[in-house]
């Protein structure tokens, strides 16, 4: 893992939504903290237990008790993909980080890419996101992804891999958006609004 630390103060508020991720939760949170500390990024993680019925909430609470940078948010009922993310973003926005965003809690994309995305925002991009150039999907996910891609062709979206995550914003850019989707349309809504506002968007290739 080759991580170049920032030589100046940089801060990040990061939402990590989780639903029944007891097998991945601790590794994802620990790896994320390791990468951000190595990169000399001040950070706070809003880890959302989005109605899990397994031990995900217990794992999050344990890590929060051990690390002041972890803020647990618990829902007894699942709030939807977008609802979980927006809950974390609402908790982080008032803290006035340089950058704010979210990443998945299932370990699909390793957090090594985070410093690169933060750096892109610090250098002037409104939004920096991962672009999956190689995907190790099962056949069901491949079918769903192809269907979603076809549906998005009827919209003005020109960005590839709309759902690519992590997504990191400059705080002021995020606050200029009015995102409401509480389901899987969240990512598309973000890209549509970002393009309509002519955001500078950086894409970082990941596997």
Secondary structure as the mmCIF struct_conf table of DSSP 4:
data_model
#
loop_
_struct_conf.conf_type_id
_struct_conf.id
_struct_conf.beg_label_comp_id
_struct_conf.beg_label_asym_id
_struct_conf.beg_label_seq_id
_struct_conf.end_label_comp_id
_struct_conf.end_label_asym_id
_struct_conf.end_label_seq_id
HELX_LH_PP_P HELX_LH_PP_P1 UNK A 4 UNK A 6
BEND BEND1 UNK A 7 UNK A 8
STRN STRN1 UNK A 11 UNK A 18
BEND BEND2 UNK A 19 UNK A 20
TURN_TY1_P TURN_TY1_P1 UNK A 22 UNK A 24
HELX_RH_AL_P HELX_RH_AL_P1 UNK A 25 UNK A 38
TURN_TY1_P TURN_TY1_P2 UNK A 39 UNK A 40
STRN STRN2 UNK A 42 UNK A 50
BEND BEND3 UNK A 51 UNK A 51
BEND BEND4 UNK A 53 UNK A 55
HELX_RH_AL_P HELX_RH_AL_P2 UNK A 56 UNK A 66
TURN_TY1_P TURN_TY1_P3 UNK A 68 UNK A 69
STRN STRN3 UNK A 70 UNK A 75
BEND BEND5 UNK A 76 UNK A 77
HELX_RH_AL_P HELX_RH_AL_P3 UNK A 80 UNK A 93
TURN_TY1_P TURN_TY1_P4 UNK A 94 UNK A 95
BEND BEND6 UNK A 98 UNK A 98
STRN STRN4 UNK A 99 UNK A 104
BEND BEND7 UNK A 105 UNK A 109
HELX_RH_3T_P HELX_RH_3T_P1 UNK A 111 UNK A 113
HELX_RH_AL_P HELX_RH_AL_P4 UNK A 114 UNK A 122
TURN_TY1_P TURN_TY1_P5 UNK A 123 UNK A 124
BEND BEND8 UNK A 126 UNK A 126
STRN STRN5 UNK A 127 UNK A 132
BEND BEND9 UNK A 133 UNK A 134
HELX_RH_AL_P HELX_RH_AL_P5 UNK A 139 UNK A 152
TURN_TY1_P TURN_TY1_P6 UNK A 153 UNK A 154
BEND BEND10 UNK A 155 UNK A 156
BEND BEND11 UNK A 160 UNK A 161
TURN_TY1_P TURN_TY1_P7 UNK A 162 UNK A 163
BEND BEND12 UNK A 165 UNK A 165
STRN STRN6 UNK A 167 UNK A 170
HELX_RH_AL_P HELX_RH_AL_P6 UNK A 171 UNK A 175
TURN_TY1_P TURN_TY1_P8 UNK A 176 UNK A 176
BEND BEND13 UNK A 183 UNK A 183
TURN_TY1_P TURN_TY1_P9 UNK A 184 UNK A 185
HELX_RH_AL_P HELX_RH_AL_P7 UNK A 186 UNK A 196
TURN_TY1_P TURN_TY1_P10 UNK A 197 UNK A 198
STRN STRN7 UNK A 201 UNK A 206
#
